[in-house]
Every structure is written in structure tokens, then in C-alpha cells.
Amino acid sequence: MNGEPNGAYERLIADMDAGGARYRVIEHAPEGRTELVSALRGHDVAQAAKCLIVMVKVGKKQTRHVLAVVPGDARLDLQAVKALHDGTYVSFAGKEKAEELAGSVSGTVLPFSYDPRLELVADPSLLDQPELYFNAGRLDRSVALATDDYVRLAAPRMANITAT
């Protein structure tokens, strides 16, 4: 997976079309860093849906993975994610595991979970924006998606997971 077209992009577009979502595709130079890609797309970084994959250990034997979605100008509060799952340890997932669970390379992770092992948790502050922007499983394509359509289609667990 090197940022070339992959199943994640095609599945996202098909799901948004099937769900009657209001969205548009934005083509741009390949970029996966939130601040830089927001500038390429021409929107405030707060409107970006930053997607981070977190590993939470629950007790000694269970490991859970969380796809945490926060505004592009916010920092993820790892301790909040840990507390949400009564975890004993939390960290960002390793790149290889994150890309496996996301189905796309770092910098292109969708704010949708297509893997049953990956729980989707979004911060409610995302709802402050009428539209969310995110890389669409590719470094050279993004989607601007109506926020209410995102919540309806992705059905994330909503929880306060940004650092203050």
C-alpha cells in the first residue's frame, strides 16, 4: 500500500453514494499531514477529521484498537481513550498494525472503520463543523463530507477524546 488507489477509497465512495451522502472529491498534490493537506484543500485545519489509531490494553491479555477521530487542530487525549475502555495501558498503534486495520497507508486513514477489530470513536467537537475534510484512502484525494452525513453513515461512538 503506497497511496495508490486501493479498496478503501472505492468502498468509501460506494458507501457514500449508497447512503445518499452530500460530499465532493478534491484532488490535490500527494500529502498526508493534516496542516499541509488542509492548506492544499483550502480550508481551516479545524475542519479536518484527523484519524489516529490507538492501541489500548485491557488487563493482561486483551488488546483493543480504536480509530480516534478529532478535529485537525486538536490533540488526541490518549488518557481519555484509555479511560473510555477501562484500559491499563494506551499508546499509538504501530504503523504496520495501523495500516492493516485501516486498510490504507498512514496519512490516508479514513474516519470510517471497515475492520471489526477497529472501534470508531469521534470527538463531539467535530459536530461544530458543517463539513469535514479528510484524505480518502489516498494521498492525492480528499473528501469534503457533510458532518451530519458522516455521523449517520459512520455511526461513531461519540466521546470527549481531545486534550484541553
C-alpha positions as CSV (number, residue, x, y, z in Angstrom):
1,M,0.0,0.0,0.0
2,N,1.8,3.1,-1.2
3,G,-1.0,5.6,-1.5
4,E,-2.1,4.2,-4.9
5,P,-5.8,3.5,-5.5
6,N,-7.0,0.9,-3.1
7,G,-10.1,-0.7,-1.8
8,A,-10.6,1.8,1.0
9,Y,-11.2,4.7,-1.5
10,E,-13.6,2.7,-3.7
11,R,-15.5,1.4,-0.7
12,L,-15.9,4.9,0.8
13,I,-17.2,6.4,-2.4
14,A,-19.6,3.5,-2.9
15,D,-20.9,3.7,0.7
16,M,-21.4,7.5,0.5
17,D,-23.2,7.2,-2.8
18,A,-25.4,4.3,-1.5
19,G,-26.1,6.4,1.6
20,G,-27.1,9.5,-0.3
21,A,-24.3,11.5,1.3
22,R,-23.5,15.1,0.4
23,Y,-19.9,15.1,-0.5
24,R,-17.3,16.2,-3.0
25,V,-14.0,14.7,-4.0
26,I,-11.0,17.1,-4.0
27,E,-7.8,16.2,-6.0
28,H,-4.6,17.7,-4.8
29,A,-0.8,17.0,-4.6
30,P,0.0,13.9,-2.5
31,E,0.1,14.9,1.1
32,G,-0.9,13.2,4.4
33,R,0.0,15.7,7.1
34,T,-3.1,17.4,8.4
35,E,-1.8,21.0,8.4
36,L,-0.3,20.8,5.0
37,V,-3.2,19.0,3.3
38,S,-5.7,21.4,4.8
39,A,-3.9,24.3,3.1
40,L,-3.9,22.4,-0.2
41,R,-7.6,21.8,0.2
42,G,-8.2,25.4,1.1
43,H,-10.0,25.1,4.5
44,D,-9.3,25.8,8.2
45,V,-7.4,23.0,9.9
46,A,-10.2,22.7,12.4
47,Q,-12.5,21.3,9.7
48,A,-10.1,18.4,9.1
49,A,-11.0,15.0,10.5
50,K,-7.7,13.8,11.9
51,C,-7.7,10.0,12.2
52,L,-5.4,8.2,14.7
53,I,-5.2,4.5,15.5
54,V,-4.7,3.7,19.2
55,M,-3.9,0.5,21.0
56,V,-5.5,0.0,24.4
57,K,-4.5,-2.9,26.7
58,V,-7.4,-4.0,28.9
59,G,-5.9,-6.2,31.7
60,K,-3.0,-8.5,30.8
61,K,-4.5,-10.4,27.9
62,Q,-6.8,-8.2,25.9
63,T,-5.8,-5.6,23.4
64,R,-8.3,-3.3,21.6
65,H,-7.7,-0.9,18.7
66,V,-9.5,2.4,18.4
67,L,-9.8,4.7,15.4
68,A,-9.9,8.1,17.1
69,V,-11.2,11.0,15.1
70,V,-10.6,14.5,16.3
71,P,-10.5,18.0,14.7
72,G,-7.3,18.7,12.8
73,D,-6.3,21.5,15.2
74,A,-6.8,19.3,18.3
75,R,-4.6,16.9,20.1
76,L,-5.8,13.4,20.9
77,D,-6.0,12.8,24.7
78,L,-4.7,9.2,24.9
79,Q,-5.6,9.0,28.6
80,A,-9.3,9.7,27.7
81,V,-9.2,6.9,25.2
82,K,-7.7,4.6,27.9
83,A,-10.3,5.6,30.4
84,L,-13.1,5.0,27.9
85,H,-12.1,1.4,27.7
86,D,-11.0,0.9,31.3
87,G,-7.6,0.3,29.9
88,T,-4.4,-0.4,31.8
89,Y,-2.1,0.9,29.0
90,V,-2.5,3.1,25.9
91,S,-0.3,4.1,23.0
92,F,-0.5,4.9,19.3
93,A,-0.6,1.7,17.3
94,G,2.5,0.7,15.4
95,K,2.5,1.8,11.7
96,E,2.2,-1.7,10.3
97,K,-0.8,-2.6,12.6
98,A,-2.5,0.7,12.0
99,E,-2.2,0.4,8.2
100,E,-3.5,-3.2,8.4
101,L,-6.6,-2.2,10.4
102,A,-7.2,1.0,8.4
103,G,-6.8,-0.7,5.0
104,S,-4.7,2.3,3.8
105,V,-1.3,3.9,4.4
106,S,-0.6,6.4,7.2
107,G,-1.8,9.9,6.3
108,T,-4.8,8.4,4.4
109,V,-6.7,6.8,7.2
110,L,-10.5,7.2,6.8
111,P,-12.7,8.3,9.6
112,F,-14.7,5.1,9.0
113,S,-13.9,1.7,10.3
114,Y,-14.2,-1.2,7.9
115,D,-12.5,-3.7,10.2
116,P,-14.5,-5.2,13.1
117,R,-11.3,-5.1,15.2
118,L,-11.2,-1.3,15.0
119,E,-13.7,0.6,17.1
120,L,-14.6,4.1,15.8
121,V,-14.6,6.9,18.4
122,A,-15.2,10.5,17.4
123,D,-14.9,13.7,19.5
124,P,-18.2,15.6,19.7
125,S,-16.3,18.8,18.8
126,L,-16.3,17.6,15.2
127,L,-20.0,18.3,15.1
128,D,-19.2,22.0,15.3
129,Q,-18.2,22.0,11.6
130,P,-20.9,21.8,8.9
131,E,-18.5,19.8,6.7
132,L,-15.5,17.5,7.4
133,Y,-12.4,17.1,5.2
134,F,-10.2,14.0,5.2
135,N,-7.9,12.1,2.9
136,A,-9.9,9.4,1.2
137,G,-7.7,6.4,1.5
138,R,-5.2,8.1,-0.9
139,L,-2.6,10.8,-0.5
140,D,-3.8,12.6,-3.6
141,R,-7.6,12.7,-3.0
142,S,-9.7,14.1,-0.2
143,V,-13.4,14.2,0.5
144,A,-15.4,17.1,1.9
145,L,-18.4,15.4,3.6
146,A,-21.4,16.9,5.3
147,T,-20.9,16.3,9.0
148,D,-24.4,15.0,9.7
149,D,-24.0,12.5,6.8
150,Y,-20.7,11.4,8.3
151,V,-22.3,10.7,11.7
152,R,-25.2,8.9,10.0
153,L,-23.0,6.7,7.8
154,A,-20.0,6.1,10.0
155,A,-22.0,5.8,13.3
156,P,-19.1,6.6,15.5
157,R,-19.2,6.3,19.3
158,M,-19.1,9.9,20.5
159,A,-16.8,10.7,23.4
160,N,-14.6,13.6,24.6
161,I,-11.2,12.5,23.4
162,T,-9.4,15.7,22.7
163,A,-6.7,17.2,25.0
164,T,-7.6,20.6,26.5
